[in-house]
Amino acid sequence: MPKVVECVPNFSEGRRSEVIEAILDEIRAVQGCKLLDAAPDADHNRVVVTFIGEPPAVEEAAFRACKRATALIDMEQHHGEHPRMGATDVVPFIPLSGVEMDECVQMSRRVGRRIADELGIPVYLYAESATTPARCRLPDVRRGEYEGLKSAIAEPDRRPDFGPARMHPTAGATAVGARPPLVAFNANLSTGDIDRARAAARAVRESSGGLVNVQAKGVTLEATGRTQVTMNLTNYRKTPIHRALELVEREAQRQGATVTDTELVGLVPLDALLRSARWYLKLKGFKRRQIIDFQFGEAGRLDRFVDEVASPSPAPGGGAVSAMNGLMGSSLFAMVARLTMTGKKYAAAHPLMAEVAERANARMEGFRALMEEDTEAYEAVAVAYKLPRETEAEKAHRAEAIQAGLKAAVAAPLKTCRLCAEALADAGLLLEKGNPNAVTDVGVGVMLYEAGFKGARLNVDINLGTIQDAAFVERTQAEVAKLQEKVDGLVAAARERIAARGLRI
């Protein structure tokens, strides 16, 4: 798998196109890098740039762009709505493929030290690269902005990680770090009253009691005379776009204003948009495989799933991975059935193997759907736990939503248990009538189904522990116990047949 890192540097220039192009040219000139997007904003006086490439090339391009920005941007002359502290305000590295977060952390440290040593710019490490918890959040690092940091930088707790404890005379300071993908999302309001925009921002941002993983600020847009709530959603899986927008809209209405339109700054993960599309369209039973583009990109589907599991988000998690075990077991059973169908000496078994292959194909689709269903069920529970609980009515609604969500969170892994138990019944047919050269493939399939069942049962059990409906709990536990007995028997029978051939599973 090739190593691909994304870099999304922000430069404090959104009005002079010749300056922006000169910075972009530095990135374009580095072999192994691909410039994906540049989103300048005149009101914010800022440009958000996105490029990708292999780690060494991305490091070099990031430094060159910073060096060019240092030569062309004078912070003494800079004014804009977006918070900032330097010509190159922030340089985040984001792992996309074949790269762990720790590698991006090391990249950020190398680039940060180089910026400090070669350009004389003080550098703060933030997010996953932070050397202290107080510097994890970019707003905390940027506190006071360019003007305030001039004096604060000499204070013991504000000294930079690299470089001098004084601002660069024209380029200010820079934050460099590693982080997961975020969504930069703005909501434009119908009012020019900055106090209303600030009130909406306070309501939605985490630091003032709003939504977790949301950074927000109310700003004025000089071009339109209106205001905006500008947001960074640092974990769109836990706090999706539509959740932030709903809260901003409610608070804006309370202030006598409306959200006229919204905008995305830079690039956004497709999954972030799908979550909001599913919410607003009220799609029932929607699956990602209904998107034709995903069908064209089927080869990369498993890679995307694995990367999502490895990301710093609890979903997809063990339940979805259990379903994936079932998917892989079904693919092996389908393979063995088809291998048998290609051999003339197994002609008598061909009709039976065709039925096994057909069932395995159907189960593959079932397990694919369960991988999504399990993730969606977890997210629904997470949303329920975030519901307001200030009034008695809100408390009751929240409690009801949590219980409904937990039952849904039981349903998905319970279906996985059922499907694994059902699939194991075909192991005996494959071992008796199937191509004997594929006995180990059947054995691996059996182990995958057994692991899928056990993992799914674990997820059923943990959720049953917090469900208050005693009859539901008792009924589900009884079903799982019967399924466990069935699985144990089928696995034992398969092991006995395989052991007869001198093999063990």
MITORPA-742828 format. One record per residue (C-alpha): residue number from 0; residue in one letter; z, y, x. Coordinates in steps of 0.2 Angstrom, whole numbers. Each point is the difference from the previous one (the first is absolute). Layout:
BEGIN
[rec NUM,a,[Z,Y,X]]
...
//
This chain:
BEGIN
[rec 0,m,[0,0,0]]
[rec 1,p,[-5,17,8]]
[rec 2,k,[14,12,3]]
[rec 3,v,[-2,16,-11]]
[rec 4,v,[11,15,-1]]
[rec 5,e,[-1,15,-11]]
[rec 6,c,[4,17,6]]
[rec 7,v,[3,15,-12]]
[rec 8,p,[3,16,10]]
[rec 9,n,[3,16,-9]]
[rec 10,f,[-6,16,8]]
[rec 11,s,[6,18,-5]]
[rec 12,e,[-17,6,-4]]
[rec 13,g,[-9,-1,-17]]
[rec 14,r,[-11,16,0]]
[rec 15,r,[-10,1,16]]
[rec 16,s,[-14,-14,-1]]
[rec 17,e,[-5,3,18]]
[rec 18,v,[18,-4,6]]
[rec 19,i,[1,-16,-11]]
[rec 20,e,[-17,-6,6]]
[rec 21,a,[5,2,18]]
[rec 22,i,[16,-10,-3]]
[rec 23,l,[-10,-14,-9]]
[rec 24,d,[-13,0,14]]
[rec 25,e,[13,-6,12]]
[rec 26,i,[4,-15,-11]]
[rec 27,r,[-19,-4,-3]]
[rec 28,a,[-2,0,19]]
[rec 29,v,[12,-14,3]]
[rec 30,q,[-9,-17,0]]
[rec 31,g,[9,-13,-11]]
[rec 32,c,[6,13,-13]]
[rec 33,k,[-8,4,-17]]
[rec 34,l,[4,16,-8]]
[rec 35,l,[2,-4,-19]]
[rec 36,d,[5,16,-8]]
[rec 37,a,[5,19,3]]
[rec 38,a,[8,9,-15]]
[rec 39,p,[3,18,4]]
[rec 40,d,[10,11,-13]]
[rec 41,a,[-2,19,2]]
[rec 42,d,[16,4,-10]]
[rec 43,h,[10,-12,10]]
[rec 44,n,[-9,5,16]]
[rec 45,r,[0,-17,6]]
[rec 46,v,[-12,-15,2]]
[rec 47,v,[4,-18,-2]]
[rec 48,v,[-11,-11,11]]
[rec 49,t,[-1,-19,-1]]
[rec 50,f,[-8,-11,13]]
[rec 51,i,[2,-19,5]]
[rec 52,g,[-4,-10,15]]
[rec 53,e,[8,-12,13]]
[rec 54,p,[17,6,7]]
[rec 55,p,[-6,7,17]]
[rec 56,a,[-14,9,-8]]
[rec 57,v,[11,7,-13]]
[rec 58,e,[13,6,12]]
[rec 59,e,[-14,9,10]]
[rec 60,a,[-7,8,-15]]
[rec 61,a,[16,6,-6]]
[rec 62,f,[5,8,16]]
[rec 63,r,[-17,9,2]]
[rec 64,a,[0,7,-17]]
[rec 65,c,[18,6,3]]
[rec 66,k,[-6,8,17]]
[rec 67,r,[-15,9,-9]]
[rec 68,a,[12,6,-14]]
[rec 69,t,[12,7,13]]
[rec 70,a,[-15,11,7]]
[rec 71,l,[-6,6,-16]]
[rec 72,i,[15,3,-12]]
[rec 73,d,[12,13,3]]
[rec 74,m,[16,-3,-11]]
[rec 75,e,[5,19,2]]
[rec 76,q,[-15,4,-11]]
[rec 77,h,[2,-15,-12]]
[rec 78,h,[5,2,-18]]
[rec 79,g,[-2,-13,-14]]
[rec 80,e,[9,-8,-14]]
[rec 81,h,[3,-17,8]]
[rec 82,p,[16,-3,11]]
[rec 83,r,[-5,0,18]]
[rec 84,m,[7,1,17]]
[rec 85,g,[-15,-1,12]]
[rec 86,a,[-19,1,3]]
[rec 87,t,[0,-19,-1]]
[rec 88,d,[14,-1,-13]]
[rec 89,v,[1,-19,-1]]
[rec 90,v,[-8,-16,7]]
[rec 91,p,[4,-16,-9]]
[rec 92,f,[-6,-17,5]]
[rec 93,i,[-2,-13,-13]]
[rec 94,p,[-3,-19,2]]
[rec 95,l,[-15,-6,-10]]
[rec 96,s,[-6,-17,7]]
[rec 97,g,[6,-11,14]]
[rec 98,v,[13,12,6]]
[rec 99,e,[19,0,-3]]
[rec 100,m,[10,16,-4]]
[rec 101,d,[9,-2,17]]
[rec 102,e,[-17,2,9]]
[rec 103,c,[-3,16,-9]]
[rec 104,v,[18,6,4]]
[rec 105,q,[-5,-3,19]]
[rec 106,m,[-16,9,-3]]
[rec 107,s,[9,15,-7]]
[rec 108,r,[12,1,15]]
[rec 109,r,[-14,-1,12]]
[rec 110,v,[-10,14,-8]]
[rec 111,g,[16,10,-4]]
[rec 112,r,[4,0,19]]
[rec 113,r,[-17,4,5]]
[rec 114,i,[-1,15,-12]]
[rec 115,a,[16,6,8]]
[rec 116,d,[-4,-3,18]]
[rec 117,e,[-18,6,0]]
[rec 118,l,[0,14,-13]]
[rec 119,g,[18,6,1]]
[rec 120,i,[3,-2,-18]]
[rec 121,p,[17,-6,-6]]
[rec 122,v,[-2,-17,-10]]
[rec 123,y,[12,-7,-13]]
[rec 124,l,[-2,-19,-4]]
[rec 125,y,[2,-3,-19]]
[rec 126,a,[-1,-14,-13]]
[rec 127,e,[0,-18,7]]
[rec 128,s,[0,8,18]]
[rec 129,a,[15,11,-3]]
[rec 130,t,[14,-1,13]]
[rec 131,t,[13,6,-13]]
[rec 132,p,[2,-3,-19]]
[rec 133,a,[0,19,-2]]
[rec 134,r,[-19,0,6]]
[rec 135,c,[-7,-13,-11]]
[rec 136,r,[-5,12,-13]]
[rec 137,l,[-14,13,5]]
[rec 138,p,[8,14,-11]]
[rec 139,d,[16,-2,10]]
[rec 140,v,[-10,1,17]]
[rec 141,r,[-10,15,-6]]
[rec 142,r,[16,9,-8]]
[rec 143,g,[-2,19,3]]
[rec 144,e,[-19,-2,4]]
[rec 145,y,[-8,9,15]]
[rec 146,e,[10,16,-2]]
[rec 147,g,[17,-8,-2]]
[rec 148,l,[-2,-13,13]]
[rec 149,k,[-3,13,13]]
[rec 150,s,[19,3,1]]
[rec 151,a,[6,-17,-7]]
[rec 152,i,[-9,-10,13]]
[rec 153,a,[13,3,13]]
[rec 154,e,[14,-6,-10]]
[rec 155,p,[6,-18,5]]
[rec 156,d,[-5,-9,-16]]
[rec 157,r,[-17,9,0]]
[rec 158,r,[-6,-3,18]]
[rec 159,p,[-16,-9,0]]
[rec 160,d,[-3,-18,6]]
[rec 161,f,[-13,5,13]]
[rec 162,g,[-4,16,8]]
[rec 163,p,[10,17,2]]
[rec 164,a,[13,6,-12]]
[rec 165,r,[-10,15,-4]]
[rec 166,m,[-16,2,-10]]
[rec 167,h,[-17,1,7]]
[rec 168,p,[-5,19,0]]
[rec 169,t,[-15,-3,-12]]
[rec 170,a,[0,-19,-5]]
[rec 171,g,[18,-1,-5]]
[rec 172,a,[7,-18,-2]]
[rec 173,t,[-7,-17,-5]]
[rec 174,a,[7,-15,-10]]
[rec 175,v,[-7,-17,6]]
[rec 176,g,[4,-17,-8]]
[rec 177,a,[-5,-16,-8]]
[rec 178,r,[1,-3,-19]]
[rec 179,p,[-7,-11,-14]]
[rec 180,p,[-14,8,-11]]
[rec 181,l,[5,14,-11]]
[rec 182,v,[-9,9,-14]]
[rec 183,a,[-1,19,1]]
[rec 184,f,[-1,6,-18]]
[rec 185,n,[0,17,-8]]
[rec 186,a,[2,6,-18]]
[rec 187,n,[-7,17,-4]]
[rec 188,l,[10,9,-14]]
[rec 189,s,[-6,13,-13]]
[rec 190,t,[12,13,5]]
[rec 191,g,[1,12,15]]
[rec 192,d,[19,1,-1]]
[rec 193,i,[6,-8,16]]
[rec 194,d,[17,-3,-6]]
[rec 195,r,[-7,-12,-13]]
[rec 196,a,[-9,-10,13]]
[rec 197,r,[15,-1,11]]
[rec 198,a,[10,-6,-15]]
[rec 199,a,[-13,-14,-3]]
[rec 200,a,[1,-4,19]]
[rec 201,r,[19,-1,0]]
[rec 202,a,[-1,-12,-15]]
[rec 203,v,[-12,-12,8]]
[rec 204,r,[5,0,19]]
[rec 205,e,[13,-13,6]]
[rec 206,s,[10,13,10]]
[rec 207,s,[5,9,-15]]
[rec 208,g,[4,-15,-11]]
[rec 209,g,[-18,-4,-6]]
[rec 210,l,[-10,-16,4]]
[rec 211,v,[2,-10,15]]
[rec 212,n,[-14,1,13]]
[rec 213,v,[-6,17,-6]]
[rec 214,q,[0,16,10]]
[rec 215,a,[-5,15,-10]]
[rec 216,k,[-2,19,1]]
[rec 217,g,[-5,14,-12]]
[rec 218,v,[-14,11,7]]
[rec 219,t,[-11,15,-5]]
[rec 220,l,[-19,-2,0]]
[rec 221,e,[-7,17,5]]
[rec 222,a,[-18,-5,-5]]
[rec 223,t,[5,-3,-18]]
[rec 224,g,[16,9,-2]]
[rec 225,r,[8,-16,-7]]
[rec 226,t,[13,-11,8]]
[rec 227,q,[1,-18,6]]
[rec 228,v,[12,-14,2]]
[rec 229,t,[-6,-7,17]]
[rec 230,m,[7,-18,3]]
[rec 231,n,[1,-14,13]]
[rec 232,l,[3,-17,-8]]
[rec 233,t,[7,-10,15]]
[rec 234,n,[0,-17,-8]]
[rec 235,y,[-13,0,-15]]
[rec 236,r,[5,-18,-4]]
[rec 237,k,[18,5,-4]]
[rec 238,t,[-4,17,-8]]
[rec 239,p,[-18,-1,-6]]
[rec 240,i,[-11,16,-3]]
[rec 241,h,[1,0,-18]]
[rec 242,r,[19,-1,0]]
[rec 243,a,[1,16,10]]
[rec 244,l,[-13,8,-10]]
[rec 245,e,[9,-4,-17]]
[rec 246,l,[16,8,7]]
[rec 247,v,[-9,16,6]]
[rec 248,e,[-9,1,-17]]
[rec 249,r,[16,-1,-10]]
[rec 250,e,[9,12,11]]
[rec 251,a,[-15,12,-1]]
[rec 252,q,[0,-1,-19]]
[rec 253,r,[19,4,0]]
[rec 254,q,[-4,15,10]]
[rec 255,g,[-14,6,-12]]
[rec 256,a,[-14,-6,11]]
[rec 257,t,[-13,-14,1]]
[rec 258,v,[-8,-10,14]]
[rec 259,t,[-18,6,-1]]
[rec 260,d,[-7,-12,13]]
[rec 261,t,[5,-10,16]]
[rec 262,e,[-7,-4,17]]
[rec 263,l,[1,-13,14]]
[rec 264,v,[1,6,17]]
[rec 265,g,[-9,-11,13]]
[rec 266,l,[-2,-19,-3]]
[rec 267,v,[10,-11,-12]]
[rec 268,p,[2,-19,-1]]
[rec 269,l,[-10,-7,-14]]
[rec 270,d,[16,-9,-6]]
[rec 271,a,[8,16,-3]]
[rec 272,l,[-13,6,-12]]
[rec 273,l,[-1,-17,-9]]
[rec 274,r,[18,1,-4]]
[rec 275,s,[-2,16,-9]]
[rec 276,a,[-16,-5,-8]]
[rec 277,r,[9,-15,-8]]
[rec 278,w,[14,11,-6]]
[rec 279,y,[-10,14,-8]]
[rec 280,l,[-14,-11,-7]]
[rec 281,k,[14,-12,-7]]
[rec 282,l,[-10,-15,6]]
[rec 283,k,[6,-16,-6]]
[rec 284,g,[-2,-15,11]]
[rec 285,f,[-10,10,13]]
[rec 286,k,[-3,-9,16]]
[rec 287,r,[-7,7,16]]
[rec 288,r,[-14,-14,0]]
[rec 289,q,[-7,9,-15]]
[rec 290,i,[-6,14,12]]
[rec 291,i,[-17,-5,6]]
[rec 292,d,[2,8,17]]
[rec 293,f,[14,-13,3]]
[rec 294,q,[-11,-14,-3]]
[rec 295,f,[-12,6,13]]
[rec 296,g,[14,2,12]]
[rec 297,e,[8,-17,-4]]
[rec 298,a,[0,-5,19]]
[rec 299,g,[13,13,4]]
[rec 300,r,[11,-3,-15]]
[rec 301,l,[12,-12,9]]
[rec 302,d,[1,12,14]]
[rec 303,r,[5,14,-12]]
[rec 304,f,[13,-10,-8]]
[rec 305,v,[8,-6,16]]
[rec 306,d,[0,19,6]]
[rec 307,e,[8,5,-16]]
[rec 308,v,[14,-14,2]]
[rec 309,a,[3,6,18]]
[rec 310,s,[2,18,-6]]
[rec 311,p,[17,8,-2]]
[rec 312,s,[0,-3,-18]]
[rec 313,p,[9,-13,-10]]
[rec 314,a,[-16,-4,-11]]
[rec 315,p,[-10,-11,2]]
[rec 316,g,[14,-11,6]]
[rec 317,g,[6,-18,-1]]
[rec 318,g,[-6,-3,-18]]
[rec 319,a,[-18,5,4]]
[rec 320,v,[0,-10,16]]
[rec 321,s,[6,-15,-9]]
[rec 322,a,[-15,1,-12]]
[rec 323,m,[-11,2,16]]
[rec 324,n,[7,-17,6]]
[rec 325,g,[-6,-7,-17]]
[rec 326,l,[-17,8,3]]
[rec 327,m,[-2,-7,17]]
[rec 328,g,[6,-17,-6]]
[rec 329,s,[-13,1,-14]]
[rec 330,s,[-14,4,12]]
[rec 331,l,[4,-15,10]]
[rec 332,f,[0,-12,-15]]
[rec 333,a,[-17,8,-5]]
[rec 334,m,[-6,-3,17]]
[rec 335,v,[5,-19,1]]
[rec 336,a,[-7,-3,-17]]
[rec 337,r,[-17,7,5]]
[rec 338,l,[0,-9,17]]
[rec 339,t,[2,-16,-10]]
[rec 340,m,[-14,5,-12]]
[rec 341,t,[-12,2,15]]
[rec 342,g,[2,-18,6]]
[rec 343,k,[-11,-13,-8]]
[rec 344,k,[13,-14,3]]
[rec 345,y,[12,9,-11]]
[rec 346,a,[-13,1,-15]]
[rec 347,a,[12,-8,-12]]
[rec 348,a,[13,13,2]]
[rec 349,h,[-13,15,-1]]
[rec 350,p,[4,4,-19]]
[rec 351,l,[19,-1,3]]
[rec 352,m,[-2,11,15]]
[rec 353,a,[-10,13,-9]]
[rec 354,e,[14,1,-13]]
[rec 355,v,[12,3,14]]
[rec 356,a,[-10,13,8]]
[rec 357,e,[-2,9,-16]]
[rec 358,r,[18,0,-3]]
[rec 359,a,[4,6,18]]
[rec 360,n,[-13,14,-3]]
[rec 361,a,[9,6,-16]]
[rec 362,r,[17,-1,9]]
[rec 363,m,[-7,11,14]]
[rec 364,e,[-3,13,-13]]
[rec 365,g,[17,-2,-8]]
[rec 366,f,[9,2,17]]
[rec 367,r,[-11,15,4]]
[rec 368,a,[6,8,-16]]
[rec 369,l,[18,-5,3]]
[rec 370,m,[0,9,17]]
[rec 371,e,[-4,16,-9]]
[rec 372,e,[11,-4,-15]]
[rec 373,d,[15,-3,11]]
[rec 374,t,[-2,17,9]]
[rec 375,e,[-3,9,-16]]
[rec 376,a,[16,-7,-7]]
[rec 377,y,[10,5,14]]
[rec 378,e,[-6,18,-1]]
[rec 379,a,[4,0,-18]]
[rec 380,v,[18,-4,4]]
[rec 381,a,[1,13,13]]
[rec 382,v,[-7,13,-12]]
[rec 383,a,[13,-5,-13]]
[rec 384,y,[14,2,13]]
[rec 385,k,[-6,18,3]]
[rec 386,l,[1,6,-18]]
[rec 387,p,[12,14,-5]]
[rec 388,r,[17,-5,-6]]
[rec 389,e,[9,17,-3]]
[rec 390,t,[2,-2,-19]]
[rec 391,e,[6,-16,-10]]
[rec 392,a,[-18,-2,-7]]
[rec 393,e,[-8,1,17]]
[rec 394,k,[13,-13,7]]
[rec 395,a,[-4,-12,-15]]
[rec 396,h,[-19,2,3]]
[rec 397,r,[2,-2,19]]
[rec 398,a,[10,-16,-3]]
[rec 399,e,[-12,-7,-12]]
[rec 400,a,[-15,4,11]]
[rec 401,i,[9,-9,15]]
[rec 402,q,[3,-16,-10]]
[rec 403,a,[-18,0,-6]]
[rec 404,g,[-6,3,17]]
[rec 405,l,[11,-14,7]]
[rec 406,k,[-7,-13,-13]]
[rec 407,a,[-17,5,5]]
[rec 408,a,[5,-2,19]]
[rec 409,v,[6,-18,-5]]
[rec 410,a,[-17,-4,-9]]
[rec 411,a,[-11,2,14]]
[rec 412,p,[9,-12,13]]
[rec 413,l,[3,-12,-15]]
[rec 414,k,[-18,-1,-3]]
[rec 415,t,[-3,-4,19]]
[rec 416,c,[13,-14,-2]]
[rec 417,r,[-9,-7,-14]]
[rec 418,l,[-17,1,8]]
[rec 419,c,[6,-8,16]]
[rec 420,a,[8,-14,-9]]
[rec 421,e,[-16,-3,-10]]
[rec 422,a,[-11,1,15]]
[rec 423,l,[10,-13,10]]
[rec 424,a,[-5,-13,-13]]
[rec 425,d,[-17,0,7]]
[rec 426,a,[7,-5,18]]
[rec 427,g,[1,-18,-6]]
[rec 428,l,[-18,-1,-6]]
[rec 429,l,[-6,8,17]]
[rec 430,l,[10,-12,10]]
[rec 431,e,[-6,-15,-10]]
[rec 432,k,[-18,4,-3]]
[rec 433,g,[-4,14,12]]
[rec 434,n,[-9,0,17]]
[rec 435,p,[13,-8,11]]
[rec 436,n,[-5,10,15]]
[rec 437,a,[8,15,-9]]
[rec 438,v,[17,-7,-3]]
[rec 439,t,[8,13,11]]
[rec 440,d,[-8,14,-10]]
[rec 441,v,[8,-8,-16]]
[rec 442,g,[17,0,10]]
[rec 443,v,[-1,18,4]]
[rec 444,g,[-5,4,-18]]
[rec 445,v,[15,-9,-6]]
[rec 446,m,[12,9,12]]
[rec 447,l,[-8,17,-5]]
[rec 448,y,[3,-4,-18]]
[rec 449,e,[18,-6,3]]
[rec 450,a,[4,16,10]]
[rec 451,g,[-8,11,-13]]
[rec 452,f,[11,-9,-14]]
[rec 453,k,[16,3,11]]
[rec 454,g,[-4,18,3]]
[rec 455,a,[-4,4,-18]]
[rec 456,r,[15,-9,-6]]
[rec 457,l,[11,10,12]]
[rec 458,n,[-8,16,-8]]
[rec 459,v,[4,-7,-17]]
[rec 460,d,[18,-4,4]]
[rec 461,i,[4,18,8]]
[rec 462,n,[-7,9,-16]]
[rec 463,l,[9,-12,-12]]
[rec 464,g,[16,5,8]]
[rec 465,t,[-1,18,-7]]
[rec 466,i,[-7,-4,-17]]
[rec 467,q,[12,2,-14]]
[rec 468,d,[-9,-11,-13]]
[rec 469,a,[10,-16,1]]
[rec 470,a,[-12,-10,-10]]
[rec 471,f,[-15,6,10]]
[rec 472,v,[9,-5,16]]
[rec 473,e,[5,-17,-6]]
[rec 474,r,[-17,-4,-6]]
[rec 475,t,[-9,5,16]]
[rec 476,q,[13,-9,11]]
[rec 477,a,[-3,-16,-10]]
[rec 478,e,[-19,2,2]]
[rec 479,v,[1,3,18]]
[rec 480,a,[12,-15,3]]
[rec 481,k,[-13,-11,-9]]
[rec 482,l,[-14,7,10]]
[rec 483,q,[10,-3,16]]
[rec 484,e,[2,-18,-5]]
[rec 485,k,[-18,-2,-3]]
[rec 486,v,[-5,8,17]]
[rec 487,d,[13,-11,10]]
[rec 488,g,[-8,-15,-8]]
[rec 489,l,[-18,5,4]]
[rec 490,v,[4,5,17]]
[rec 491,a,[9,-16,4]]
[rec 492,a,[-14,-10,-7]]
[rec 493,a,[-13,9,11]]
[rec 494,r,[11,-2,16]]
[rec 495,e,[1,-18,-3]]
[rec 496,r,[-19,-2,-2]]
[rec 497,i,[-2,10,16]]
[rec 498,a,[13,-9,9]]
[rec 499,a,[-9,-16,-4]]
[rec 500,r,[-14,7,12]]
[rec 501,g,[12,3,14]]
[rec 502,l,[2,18,-3]]
[rec 503,r,[15,11,-6]]
[rec 504,i,[2,16,-10]]
//
